[in-house]
Amino acid sequence: MKADKTRLSMDKMLTEPYADIEIRELMKSHVLDIERFPLGSYIYYTPRQLKAHYELEVKLAERLRNASKPERRELYSTVYDELFRKITYHPQLIRKARPEERERKVKRTAEILKKYLGPDSVFMEIGPGDCKLSFEVCKFVKRVYAIDVSKEVTKYTNIPENFELIISDGSSIDVPEESISLAYSNQLMEHLHPEDAIDQLKGIHRALAIGGRYYCVTPHRFGGPTDISRFFDEEAKGFHLKEYVLKEIYDLFLLAGFDDVCLPRKFLGNKFDFPIGLAMFGERLIGNFPYQLRRSIYLKLKDILSIRVIGTKSGKKKRM
C-alpha cells in the first residue's frame, strides 16, 4: 500500500508545482536537491518542466563550449533564442506575469546606480534581459544603450526615445568609444565563453569615458552552481559557461586595462569599499575545502566575498 501511494505521489510530482509540501519532501530523495539550492526563480516550475529546461540548456551550452570563436559570434543568439522559444515558462519570460515583484527589484537597483549617474550621463547595460532596468535608468540620464545577444526577451513597445538596443555577437560592444559614463551587468560574465570574456571586458573599457566605471555582478563559484544545473550537479553545466572566483575577475579587469577595482559594500546602512586584497586572501583560505564545506563557509561570508566589483577607467594605463 505504501508503495502504491509513493507511485501516485511521484506521478503527481510531474504535473504540479513545488508549492505542495509533500512534493517537496519527495524531491529531496528522488530527484532534486532543493534544500541545498532554494528554488528561487524556478518556484513555479513543475519537476517535469525543470528537467526539460535542464536537459535542453545543457545540450545548447555544450554547443557553445565546443564551438570555435568565429562560430560563437552567431551561436550565442541562436542558442538563447532557441531556449526561450522552447522553454516558454522560463523565468525571464514569465517575469511579465509578476510585474510588482520585478518593479521593486528594478527600483532598488536603479537607486544604487543613480549615485554614479547624472542628467548628462550615458548608461550602458550589458545583458539587460527584459530591459526594465535600462528603461528605468532612461528617466534620469541622457542616453541608454542595452547590449544583448537575444531578441526574444527584449520585444517591447513604448520604448523610451533615449534608449537603444544593440544585438551583440557575445563579446563585441558596438557603441562609440569613450562615450559611456557607467556600464553595468548583472549575471552576465558567467554566460560568456572564457575566451570571449576578456574581449568583452576590453570592449567595455574602450567604451568608457575617462573616469567611467563598470559595475559588474556575477555569481561566485564557491556558492554555485547557480544556473539550472544547481539542482543536479556540483559545477555549472548550463549557460553559466564559467563561474568565477574573485581573484579571476580581478585579474581579468586589470588585464583589460582598468586602473582600479574595488568592492562596494554596505554595513549597518553605511557604504564603503572593502579591501579587495583581504577578500581574496579569505577566498584562498577556503578555496581548497571540500565542496559542501566550502559552499557553507562562502554563504556565511557572502556579504564580503560576493563578486560585486567596480572597475574604473582613469586613463593612466596605456590603452589596450
C-alpha positions as CSV (number, residue, x, y, z in Angstrom):
1,M,0.0,0.0,0.0
2,K,2.8,2.3,0.9
3,A,4.5,1.7,-2.5
4,D,1.2,2.5,-4.3
5,K,1.0,5.8,-2.5
6,T,4.6,6.7,-3.4
7,R,3.9,5.9,-7.1
8,L,0.8,8.1,-7.1
9,S,2.7,10.9,-5.5
10,M,5.6,10.6,-7.9
11,D,3.1,10.8,-10.8
12,K,1.6,13.8,-9.1
13,M,5.1,15.3,-8.9
14,L,5.4,15.5,-12.6
15,T,2.4,17.7,-13.0
16,E,2.1,20.0,-10.0
17,P,4.3,22.9,-8.8
18,Y,6.7,22.6,-5.9
19,A,4.5,24.6,-3.6
20,D,3.0,21.3,-2.4
21,I,5.0,20.3,0.7
22,E,4.5,16.6,0.1
23,I,6.1,17.0,-3.3
24,R,9.0,19.0,-1.7
25,E,9.7,16.1,0.6
26,L,9.7,13.6,-2.3
27,M,12.1,15.8,-4.3
28,K,14.7,15.5,-1.6
29,S,15.2,11.8,-2.0
30,H,14.1,11.1,-5.6
31,V,15.0,13.8,-8.0
32,L,16.5,17.1,-6.9
33,D,18.4,18.7,-4.1
34,I,16.0,21.6,-3.2
35,E,17.4,22.0,0.3
36,R,20.9,22.8,-0.8
37,F,19.6,25.2,-3.5
38,P,16.3,27.1,-2.9
39,L,14.0,27.1,-5.9
40,G,14.2,30.9,-6.4
41,S,13.1,31.9,-9.8
42,Y,12.0,28.3,-10.6
43,I,9.4,28.2,-7.9
44,Y,6.6,28.0,-10.4
45,Y,8.1,25.1,-12.4
46,T,6.8,21.6,-12.2
47,P,9.5,18.9,-11.8
48,R,9.0,17.8,-15.5
49,Q,9.5,21.4,-16.6
50,L,12.6,21.8,-14.6
51,K,14.1,18.6,-16.1
52,A,13.2,19.6,-19.6
53,H,14.8,23.0,-19.1
54,Y,17.9,21.4,-17.7
55,E,18.4,18.9,-20.5
56,L,17.9,21.5,-23.2
57,E,20.1,24.1,-21.7
58,V,23.0,21.7,-21.0
59,K,22.7,20.5,-24.7
60,L,22.8,24.1,-26.0
61,A,25.6,25.1,-23.6
62,E,27.7,22.2,-24.9
63,R,27.4,23.6,-28.4
64,L,28.8,26.9,-27.2
65,R,31.6,25.4,-25.2
66,N,32.8,23.3,-28.1
67,A,32.3,26.0,-30.8
68,S,35.2,28.0,-32.3
69,K,35.4,31.7,-31.8
70,P,34.1,32.5,-35.3
71,E,31.2,30.1,-34.8
72,R,30.3,31.6,-31.4
73,R,29.7,35.0,-33.0
74,E,26.3,33.8,-34.3
75,L,25.8,30.9,-31.9
76,Y,25.1,33.0,-28.8
77,S,22.0,34.5,-30.3
78,T,21.0,31.1,-31.8
79,V,21.1,29.1,-28.7
80,Y,19.5,31.7,-26.4
81,D,16.7,32.3,-28.9
82,E,16.1,28.5,-29.1
83,L,16.0,28.2,-25.3
84,F,13.4,31.0,-25.0
85,R,11.3,29.6,-27.8
86,K,11.1,26.1,-26.4
87,I,11.1,26.9,-22.6
88,T,8.1,29.3,-22.7
89,Y,7.9,29.2,-18.9
90,H,11.5,30.5,-18.5
91,P,11.8,32.9,-15.5
92,Q,13.0,35.7,-17.8
93,L,9.8,35.3,-19.9
94,I,7.3,34.9,-17.1
95,R,8.5,37.9,-15.1
96,K,5.9,39.9,-17.1
97,A,3.3,37.9,-15.2
98,R,4.7,39.2,-11.8
99,P,5.2,42.9,-12.6
100,E,5.1,44.2,-9.0
101,E,7.9,42.0,-7.8
102,R,10.0,42.8,-10.8
103,E,9.3,46.5,-10.4
104,R,10.5,46.6,-6.8
105,K,13.9,45.0,-7.8
106,V,14.3,47.4,-10.7
107,K,13.7,50.4,-8.4
108,R,16.2,49.2,-5.8
109,T,18.9,48.6,-8.4
110,A,18.2,51.9,-10.2
111,E,18.7,53.7,-6.8
112,I,22.1,52.0,-6.3
113,L,23.2,53.1,-9.8
114,K,21.8,56.6,-9.6
115,K,24.7,57.7,-7.3
116,Y,27.1,57.1,-10.2
117,L,25.0,58.9,-12.8
118,G,23.7,62.4,-13.6
119,P,21.4,64.0,-16.2
120,D,24.2,64.2,-18.8
121,S,25.4,60.7,-18.2
122,V,25.3,57.8,-20.8
123,F,24.5,54.5,-19.3
124,M,25.1,51.0,-20.8
125,E,23.7,47.7,-19.6
126,I,25.2,44.5,-20.9
127,G,22.8,41.5,-20.8
128,P,19.7,43.6,-20.0
129,G,17.2,40.7,-20.2
130,D,13.7,42.3,-20.1
131,C,15.3,45.8,-20.3
132,K,13.2,47.0,-17.4
133,L,16.2,48.4,-15.6
134,S,17.5,50.2,-18.7
135,F,14.1,51.7,-19.2
136,E,14.1,52.9,-15.6
137,V,17.5,54.5,-15.9
138,C,16.3,56.3,-19.0
139,K,14.3,58.6,-16.7
140,F,17.4,60.3,-15.2
141,V,20.2,60.1,-17.8
142,K,20.9,61.5,-21.3
143,R,21.1,58.2,-23.1
144,V,21.0,54.4,-22.5
145,Y,22.4,51.6,-24.5
146,A,21.4,47.9,-23.9
147,I,23.6,45.2,-25.3
148,D,22.2,41.7,-25.6
149,V,22.5,38.5,-27.7
150,S,18.8,37.7,-27.9
151,K,15.8,39.5,-29.2
152,E,13.3,37.0,-27.7
153,V,13.2,38.7,-24.2
154,T,13.5,42.3,-25.4
155,K,10.4,42.7,-27.6
156,Y,8.7,45.8,-26.2
157,T,6.6,48.7,-27.4
158,N,6.7,52.2,-25.8
159,I,10.4,52.2,-25.8
160,P,11.9,55.5,-24.4
161,E,13.3,57.8,-27.0
162,N,16.8,57.9,-25.3
163,F,17.1,54.1,-25.4
164,E,18.8,51.9,-28.0
165,L,19.0,48.1,-28.1
166,I,22.1,46.6,-29.7
167,I,22.3,42.9,-30.6
168,S,25.8,41.6,-29.9
169,D,27.7,38.5,-31.0
170,G,28.5,37.8,-27.4
171,S,31.7,39.8,-27.0
172,S,31.6,43.0,-29.1
173,I,30.5,46.3,-27.6
174,D,29.3,48.4,-30.5
175,V,28.9,51.8,-29.0
176,P,31.0,55.0,-29.6
177,E,34.4,54.9,-28.0
178,E,34.8,56.7,-24.7
179,S,31.1,57.6,-24.6
180,I,29.9,55.7,-21.5
181,S,29.7,57.1,-18.0
182,L,28.6,53.9,-16.3
183,A,28.4,50.3,-17.6
184,Y,26.5,47.7,-15.7
185,S,25.9,44.0,-15.9
186,N,24.2,41.6,-13.5
187,Q,24.5,37.8,-14.1
188,L,26.3,38.3,-17.4
189,M,30.0,37.4,-17.2
190,E,29.3,33.8,-16.3
191,H,27.3,33.4,-19.6
192,L,30.4,34.1,-21.8
193,H,32.8,31.6,-23.1
194,P,36.0,32.2,-21.1
195,E,37.8,33.1,-24.3
196,D,35.3,35.8,-25.0
197,A,35.2,37.3,-21.5
198,I,38.5,39.3,-21.9
199,D,37.4,40.6,-25.3
200,Q,34.2,41.9,-23.9
201,L,35.9,43.5,-20.9
202,K,38.4,45.3,-23.3
203,G,35.4,46.4,-25.3
204,I,33.7,47.8,-22.2
205,H,36.9,49.5,-21.2
206,R,37.2,51.2,-24.6
207,A,33.6,52.3,-24.5
208,L,34.0,54.0,-21.1
209,A,34.8,57.7,-20.9
210,I,37.8,58.7,-18.8
211,G,36.6,58.4,-15.2
212,G,33.9,56.0,-16.3
213,R,33.1,52.9,-14.3
214,Y,32.0,49.3,-14.9
215,Y,29.8,47.9,-12.2
216,C,29.9,44.1,-12.6
217,V,27.8,41.5,-10.6
218,T,28.4,37.8,-11.3
219,P,28.0,34.6,-9.2
220,H,30.9,33.4,-7.1
221,R,31.9,29.8,-8.0
222,F,32.0,28.9,-4.3
223,G,28.3,29.5,-4.0
224,G,27.4,27.6,-7.2
225,P,26.5,26.3,-9.5
226,T,23.8,29.0,-9.9
227,D,22.4,28.1,-13.3
228,I,19.8,25.5,-14.0
229,S,22.3,22.7,-13.1
230,R,22.3,23.8,-9.5
231,F,19.7,21.1,-8.7
232,F,21.6,18.3,-10.5
233,D,25.4,18.9,-10.5
234,E,28.2,20.3,-8.4
235,E,29.5,22.5,-11.2
236,A,27.8,24.6,-13.8
237,K,26.9,22.7,-17.0
238,G,24.2,25.0,-18.4
239,F,24.6,28.5,-19.8
240,H,26.9,29.5,-17.0
241,L,29.9,28.6,-19.1
242,K,32.3,29.7,-16.4
243,E,31.6,30.7,-12.8
244,Y,34.4,32.8,-11.4
245,V,36.2,33.4,-8.1
246,L,37.0,37.0,-7.1
247,K,40.7,36.7,-7.9
248,E,40.0,35.6,-11.5
249,I,37.7,38.6,-12.0
250,Y,40.2,41.0,-10.5
251,D,43.0,39.7,-12.8
252,L,40.7,40.0,-15.9
253,F,39.8,43.6,-15.1
254,L,43.5,44.6,-14.7
255,L,44.3,42.8,-18.0
256,A,41.5,44.6,-19.8
257,G,43.1,47.9,-18.7
258,F,41.1,49.0,-15.7
259,D,43.1,51.2,-13.3
260,D,41.3,50.4,-10.1
261,V,39.0,47.6,-9.0
262,C,37.0,47.9,-5.7
263,L,34.4,46.0,-3.8
264,P,31.4,48.3,-2.9
265,R,29.9,47.0,0.3
266,K,27.2,48.1,2.8
267,F,27.3,47.6,6.6
268,L,24.8,48.9,9.1
269,G,23.5,51.3,6.4
270,N,27.0,52.7,5.6
271,K,28.5,52.2,2.2
272,F,32.3,51.6,1.9
273,D,34.9,49.9,-0.3
274,F,36.1,46.7,1.3
275,P,39.8,45.9,0.8
276,I,39.9,43.6,-2.2
277,G,43.2,42.1,-1.2
278,L,41.7,41.0,2.2
279,A,38.7,39.5,0.4
280,M,40.9,37.5,-2.0
281,F,43.0,36.3,1.0
282,G,39.9,34.9,2.6
283,E,38.9,33.3,-0.7
284,R,42.2,31.5,-0.9
285,L,41.8,30.1,2.6
286,I,38.6,28.3,1.8
287,G,39.3,27.5,-1.8
288,N,40.7,24.0,-1.2
289,F,37.9,22.9,1.2
290,P,35.6,20.1,0.0
291,Y,32.6,21.3,-2.0
292,Q,29.9,21.3,0.7
293,L,32.1,22.8,3.4
294,R,33.4,25.5,1.0
295,R,29.9,26.4,0.0
296,S,28.7,26.6,3.5
297,I,31.5,28.9,4.6
298,Y,31.1,31.1,1.5
299,L,27.4,31.6,2.2
300,K,28.3,32.8,5.7
301,L,30.8,35.3,4.2
302,K,28.8,36.1,1.1
303,D,28.4,39.8,2.0
304,I,32.2,40.1,1.9
305,L,33.3,37.7,-0.9
306,S,30.4,38.0,-3.4
307,I,31.5,39.3,-6.8
308,R,30.1,42.8,-7.0
309,V,33.0,44.9,-8.3
310,I,33.5,48.3,-9.8
311,G,36.3,48.9,-12.3
312,T,37.4,52.5,-13.1
313,K,39.0,53.8,-16.2
314,S,41.2,56.7,-15.1
315,G,43.2,56.8,-18.3
316,K,46.5,56.4,-16.5
317,K,47.3,53.0,-18.1
318,K,48.3,52.5,-21.7
319,R,45.3,51.8,-23.8
320,M,44.8,48.1,-24.7
